[in-house]
Amino acid sequence: MANAAAAEPSRRVEMSFDGPTQQRRGTVLVRLILAIPQFIVLFLLEIALFFVAVIGWFAALFMGRLPTWAHQFNSGFVSWSARVSAYLFLLTDEYPPFEFDTWSYPVRPFLPPPGKLNRLAVFFRLVLCIPAFVFQMIVSYGLSLPLLLITWLILVFTGRMPPQLYWAYAALLRYETRVYAYMLLVTPEYPWGMFGDGFAAPTPSPSAQPAPAPFAESPGGAAAPVPPPAPPAWPPPPPPSWGQGGTPPPLPRYPDSTAPDERAGPGPSRLVLSSGSRGWLIFAIVWGALVLGVQVPLQVKTFTFNVNTRTAQYNTVLDDYNESQAVVALAERCTTIACLHTANTAVATSVDQFDSNLVALNLSPLAQARATPVLNDLSQLSTAFTALANSPNLQAYRSRVQTSQVSTLLLSLHNDTSNLLNALRTNIF
């Protein structure tokens, strides 16, 4: 039983980093521009990913495992996204290849093979991801605003990222990769390890020979070996940090077809952070929490303000339109020229007020485009109803009704106002 458990492939998401190296300052300077093709491809892949993730979620819910084809696509997307993030985080100068799987890139994700999943955890996967995603977002804000800009400037002038910052960003990227892999059902293991994998005991060199034990005089005159001193208690002396002269012991390879080619370089390794790298991560947590603590309330306040503003604009247009239609209905009931004069003057005044209120609204670009035809209708209606109000007699009034095409303009106002209201309703949320 123990042998079967030991032979089971690991379900852990691991990564390997080549460490900070000299980078070309020219490519660092235009890194965002160079990454635009990657953004476009990832955007297109995300469209396909949505359908694959939904179908895979239902399949995993009923089968207890992610289908192989969905696992391959999700794993490929996670790997590709991790390489692009490494390129943007300035962890490497090598351009990310346009392919799902590659083992020669300086930042290499190692994703587990398909396996069994807990159906209950699959059902609540999005809910379970919320704490990990929030934590990742806090650290991302802390290491990005404005620290990533400062790091970019350092690389532009020196061509090399400080090791402590490099491994802090590496820890963030590994955690981010684990979050996405967990969310996409690539692994059942919950994201962890933002602060690295702790300290590992130093591994003695195989060629090192133990020193001979000293001898002392025994009571019988014969030389007797003195027992060596007991090993020191916890903690053992820490090894050099990864990226600062030390190489952590490699983790075992995954015994499946996804294992990298031996010629592609080292496999996944433990991420042992120095105190300086951990200090940057602690700074990122504190600073990121402060940034989000200010940004989120501001965004909520802005959203609420926009909703209230768009709602008020919608109600203003609707009320002005209804009022103009009500006045038009009163004018249609008149049978004397005196009544028609008063009623049409009221209609012209109502239309002008509608026009003034609409111009005063601070509309969005979409709503403004829909408001332009309404303003044209209102301008023509104001001129037409003013002319009708000044008709000297009923015969002249009927003639002006025909020539002014009031009915056509009122129908056009109805359609154009409906389009405007639809645009305003869309902008509310």
C-alpha positions, -999 to 999 in steps of 0.1 A, spaced: 0 0 0 28 24 9 46 15 -24 14 23 -44 11 57 -26 47 65 -32 44 57 -69 13 80 -73 22 112 -94 24 144 -74 -6 168 -79 15 198 -68 21 228 -91 58 237 -91 81 261 -110 117 265 -118 135 298 -122 170 304 -137 176 333 -114 185 369 -121 206 374 -152 218 403 -173 191 416 -195 191 438 -226 182 473 -216 166 481 -250 140 453 -246 134 463 -210 126 498 -221 99 487 -245 88 456 -227 50 465 -227 51 471 -264 68 439 -271 42 420 -251 13 433 -271 12 402 -295 11 380 -264 -18 400 -250 -38 395 -282 -31 358 -283 -40 353 -247 -72 373 -252 -83 350 -280 -73 319 -259 -94 333 -230 -125 332 -252 -119 295 -258 -109 290 -222 -143 301 -210 -161 274 -229 -135 247 -220 -136 257 -183 -174 256 -182 -176 222 -200 -147 209 -179 -164 220 -147 -196 201 -155 -176 171 -165 -155 171 -134 -187 175 -113 -201 143 -127 -170 123 -134 -148 134 -105 -120 143 -128 -112 168 -155 -113 153 -190 -79 149 -205 -85 173 -234 -97 200 -210 -68 194 -186 -43 197 -215 -59 230 -227 -62 245 -192 -26 234 -183 -13 249 -215 -31 282 -209 -18 284 -173 18 277 -185 15 303 -213 1 329 -190 28 322 -164 55 328 -190 40 361 -202 37 372 -165 73 363 -160 82 384 -190 62 414 -177 75 410 -142 110 414 -157 121 380 -145 136 371 -179 146 388 -211 137 358 -233 105 364 -253 78 339 -245 72 313 -272 38 310 -289 31 275 -277 15 257 -248 43 236 -236 80 244 -235 107 233 -211 135 255 -222 121 288 -210 140 304 -180 107 303 -160 92 269 -163 58 259 -147 55 221 -139 18 212 -138 5 178 -125 -11 152 -147 -49 146 -146 -62 129 -115 -92 125 -92 -110 156 -79 -133 161 -50 -167 168 -64 -178 190 -35 -146 211 -39 -153 213 -77 -189 225 -70 -177 253 -48 -144 260 -66 -151 296 -74 -161 303 -38 -130 286 -25 -108 306 -48 -119 339 -34 -95 341 -4 -65 330 -25 -74 354 -53 -78 383 -28 -45 375 -12 -28 373 -46 -44 406 -56 -31 423 -25 5 411 -30 2 420 -67 -8 455 -59 20 458 -33 47 447 -58 33 466 -87 23 501 -75 48 517 -79 75 491 -71 74 475 -105 80 509 -121 111 514 -99 123 479 -107 118 487 -144 139 519 -140 167 499 -123 168 474 -151 168 501 -177 199 516 -162 217 485 -149 203 456 -169 199 434 -139 172 430 -113 182 430 -76 182 393 -64 159 400 -34 133 416 -57 137 389 -83 128 361 -58 99 381 -43 84 384 -78 92 347 -84 72 338 -53 43 359 -64 43 344 -98 44 308 -85 15 316 -61 -4 332 -90 2 302 -112 -11 279 -84 -43 300 -80 -51 298 -117 -43 261 -118 -66 254 -88 -94 276 -103 -92 257 -136 -92 223 -119 -57 214 -130 -48 205 -94 -68 198 -63 -42 213 -41 -51 247 -26 -27 276 -35 1 281 -9 37 291 -6 37 329 -11 67 331 13 85 302 -3 93 268 11 111 277 42 147 266 49 162 232 40 189 215 59 222 215 40 230 184 21 265 170 27 287 164 -3 289 127 -13 327 129 -16 332 143 19 348 118 43 342 120 80 372 131 100 388 104 122 376 104 158 402 118 183 417 94 207 422 97 245 440 77 271 418 50 287 422 37 323 438 5 310 464 24 290 448 16 257 436 43 233 399 46 232 379 67 207 361 97 222 325 97 210 317 126 187 296 154 202 258 153 198 244 172 168 231 206 175 194 211 183 169 230 161 173 251 141 199 238 118 221 263 99 202 276 69 216 270 34 223 299 11 192 315 -5 182 304 -39 197 330 -64 224 341 -40 250 314 -45 231 283 -32 211 257 -52 182 240 -34 178 203 -37 156 194 -67 121 179 -62 114 145 -77 103 145 -113 67 136 -121 66 100 -133 43 107 -162 43 119 -198 43 155 -188 78 153 -173 103 175 -190 130 163 -212 163 158 -193 180 180 -219 158 209 -211 175 218 -178 167 213 -142 132 203 -130 111 220 -103 131 231 -72 123 244 -38 118 281 -36 139 292 -6 137 329 1 161 351 19 150 374 47 153 403 22 129 387 -3 104 379 25 107 415 37 96 427 3 67 403 4 56 416 38 59 451 25 38 442 -5 11 427 18 9 459 39 12 483 11 -12 463 -12 -38 461 16 -36 499 21 -39 505 -16 -69 482 -19 -84 496 13 -85 531 -3 -92 520 -39 -122 497 -33 -143 523 -13 -135 548 -40 -146 525 -67 -178 516 -49 -185 553 -44 -178 561 -80 -199 532 -92 -228 544 -70 -224 579 -82 -225 568 -118 -255 547 -113 -274 576 -96 -263 600 -123 -273 577 -152 -306 570 -135 -313 607 -130 -305 613 -167 -328 585 -178 -357 599 -157 -351 634 -170 -353 623 -206 -383 602 -199 -402 629 -180 -395 655 -206 -406 633 -234 -438 623 -216 -446 660 -208 -441 670 -244 -465 642 -255 -491 653 -230 -490 689 -242 -493 677 -278 -524 656 -269 -540 687 -254 -533 707 -286 -550 680 -307 -583 686 -288 -585 723 -296 -612 734 -321 -607 772 -321 -578 792 -333 -574 808 -299 -571 774 -282 -546 762 -309 -525 793 -304 -522 787 -266 -518 750 -269 -491 751 -296 -472 778 -278 -472 754 -248 -459 726 -270 -431 747 -284 -421 758 -248 -421 722 -237 -400 710 -266 -375 739 -260 -373 728 -223 -367 692 -234 -339 704 -256 -323 726 -229 -324 697 -203 -309 673 -228 -281 696 -237 -273 701 -200 -268 664 -193 -233 651 -191 -239 621 -212 -215 592 -220 -201 590 -256 -226 562 -265 -256 582 -250 -244 614 -266 -244 597 -300 -280 586 -295 -290 621 -282 -279 639 -314 -309 627 -335 -332 636 -306 -319 672 -305 -324 675 -342 -360 664 -338 -366 688 -310 -352 717 -330 -375 710 -360 -405 705 -337 -399 738 -319 -399 756 -352 -430 738 -365 -451 743 -333 -440 780 -331 -453 785 -367 -485 766 -359 -491 789 -329 -488 819 -351 -514 807 -376 -540 835 -383 -569 811 -389 -579 775 -390 -573 772 -428 -537 784 -424 -533 762 -394 -543 730 -414 -520 741 -442 -490 745 -420 -497 711 -403 -494 695 -437 -462 714 -448 -444 711 -415 -448 673 -413 -454 674 -376 -467 638 -374 -435 625 -390 -413 645 -367 -433 633 -336 -428 597 -348 -391 603 -353 -389 618 -318 -405 588 -303 -381 563 -320 -350 584 -314 -359 590 -277 -365 552 -273 -329 546 -286 -316 572 -262 -334 557 -233 -320 522 -242 -285 536 -242 -290 553 -208 -304 521 -194 -274 502 -206 -250 528 -190 -267 525 -156 -249 492 -148 
